[in-house]
Amino acid sequence: MAPGLWRRMACWAYEGILLFGVVFISGYLFGTLSQTRNALDNRNALQAFLFVIFGIYFVWFWAKGQTLAMKTWNIRLVDRQGKAISQARALGRYVLSWVWFIPPLLAVTPFGLNGAEVVVIVVGWIAVWAVLSRFQPQGQFWHDVWAGTRLVSSQPLSR
């Protein structure tokens, strides 16, 4: 059985906070290497660069079983048999995990909505997507089911 939904979402939110550091360092590196003077210059290239950096970050840690946020919340990523996942499976999970963001962003693109409206729609989609895990027999997120992975509770490390 999967860890509780609230615990998984708290881990998810904590992961987002930790990614601020990754974005800061990566953005600084990108800006320095590309000699970008304005934040809006090379915007698409920066987004593509961050997509790759996030992929490296998540694939690396998921193949080892846990990110820092997952360690904090005692959650581990395993395959269907309960074993560590390969980097290829971690990469597949990374691509599939974008279902948290891509559908609402694609849906709002043609309407020219302001930032607050986009945030409401994206957050609403995230809430719906999270609740849909309640309809999966093992309580897993659907992108985990599709990737052949699952989140399980892990024992905290002894201190």
N, C-alpha and C positions, 0 to 999 in steps of 0.2 A: 504494500500500500504506500502511496505517495505521502510525503510530509503534508501537513495541513495547508490549505490554500493561503491562509493569512501568513503563515511562516514563509511559504514560497514567495509570496508577493513582497513581504518585508525584505527578503534576500534580494529579490529583483530590484527593489528601490535602492537598497544599499549598494548593489552592483552599479547602479546608475550614478550614485554619488562618487564611488571610486573611479568611475570612468572619466570624471571631470579632470583628474590628474593625467590620465592617458591622453585625453583630448588636448590639454594644455601643452604638454611636452611635444606631442605630435604636431600640433598647430604651430608651435614655435619652430620646430625642426623644418616643417614644410615652408613656412614663411621665410626662414633663413636661406634654405636651399634654393627656393624659387625667386628670392628677392622681391617678394610681394610687399608692397608698401601700403595698400588699402585692403581692408578685410574683405571687401566684396570682389576684389580682383581674384581671378583663379578660383572662384567659388566652387565650380563643378569639379575641378581637379582636387581641391582640398577635400570635398566630400568623398570622392573616389579613394583618395589616400587614406582617409579615416576609416572607410569601409574595409580596406585591406588591413590597416593596423588593428581594428577591432577583431577582424577575422584571425589574425595572428595571435592576439591576446587570448581570445576564447578557445581557439583550437588547441593552443599550447596547454592551457590550464585544464580544459575539459578532458584532454587525453591523459592528464595526470589524475583526474577524478574530481577536482574541486578548484574553484576560483577562491580568492580571499573571502569574498562575501559568502560563498557556500561553506567555507570552513567556519566562519563566524556563526552561521545559522545551523551548523551540523547537518548539511545536506551534501549528498554525494551523487555524481552522475555515473551510471553504469549502463551496460547493454541489457538486453532482455534476460540474459542468463545470470546477471549480477556481477559480471566481470568488467574490468576497465575497458573503455572504448578506444578504438584506433583513431589516429589522426584523420583518416578518411571519413570515418563516421562522425567525428567531431566537426569536420568541415561541412558535412551534410546537415548536421543539426544547426550549425551557424547560419547557413543559407535559409533553411526552413524557419528559423526563429525570427526572420524578418517579417513573418506574417503578423507579428505584433504591431508593425508600423506601416508597411507598404500599402495594404488595402485602404486604410483611411486616407493616407496621403494621396494615393491615386484618385480616390473618390472626390476629394476636395479641390484637386488641381484645376479643373475647368471652371470653377465658380469664382475664383479670385476673392476668396474669403480673407478677412483680416486675421491676424495672429491669434487673437482670443478665440475666435470661432473655430479655427483649426485645432487649437489645443483642446477645446471641449469635445470635438469629434474624435480626435485621436485618443484622449483619455476615456471617452465612452466606449470606443472599440476595444481598448485594452481591458476595460472592466468586463465587457461581454466575452472577450476571448478567454479571460481568466475563469469566468463563471462556467464557460463551456467545458472546462475540465471536470466539472461535477457530473457531467453526462458521460464521461469516459469510464468504463467499468473499474479501472484501477486508479482513477482520480488523477491521471497524468495529463499534462498539457498535450494538445493534439500534435504539435510539432515534434514532441518527443515520441509519440506513437509512430508517426510517419518516419522518423529518423532511426527507429529501432533502439531508442534509449529510454531511460527512466530515471527519475529522481527518487532517491531513497534517503531515509534518515541514517545518519552515521553517528558513531559514538564520539563524543568529544575526546580530544587528546588529553592524556593525563598531564597534570601540571607539575 
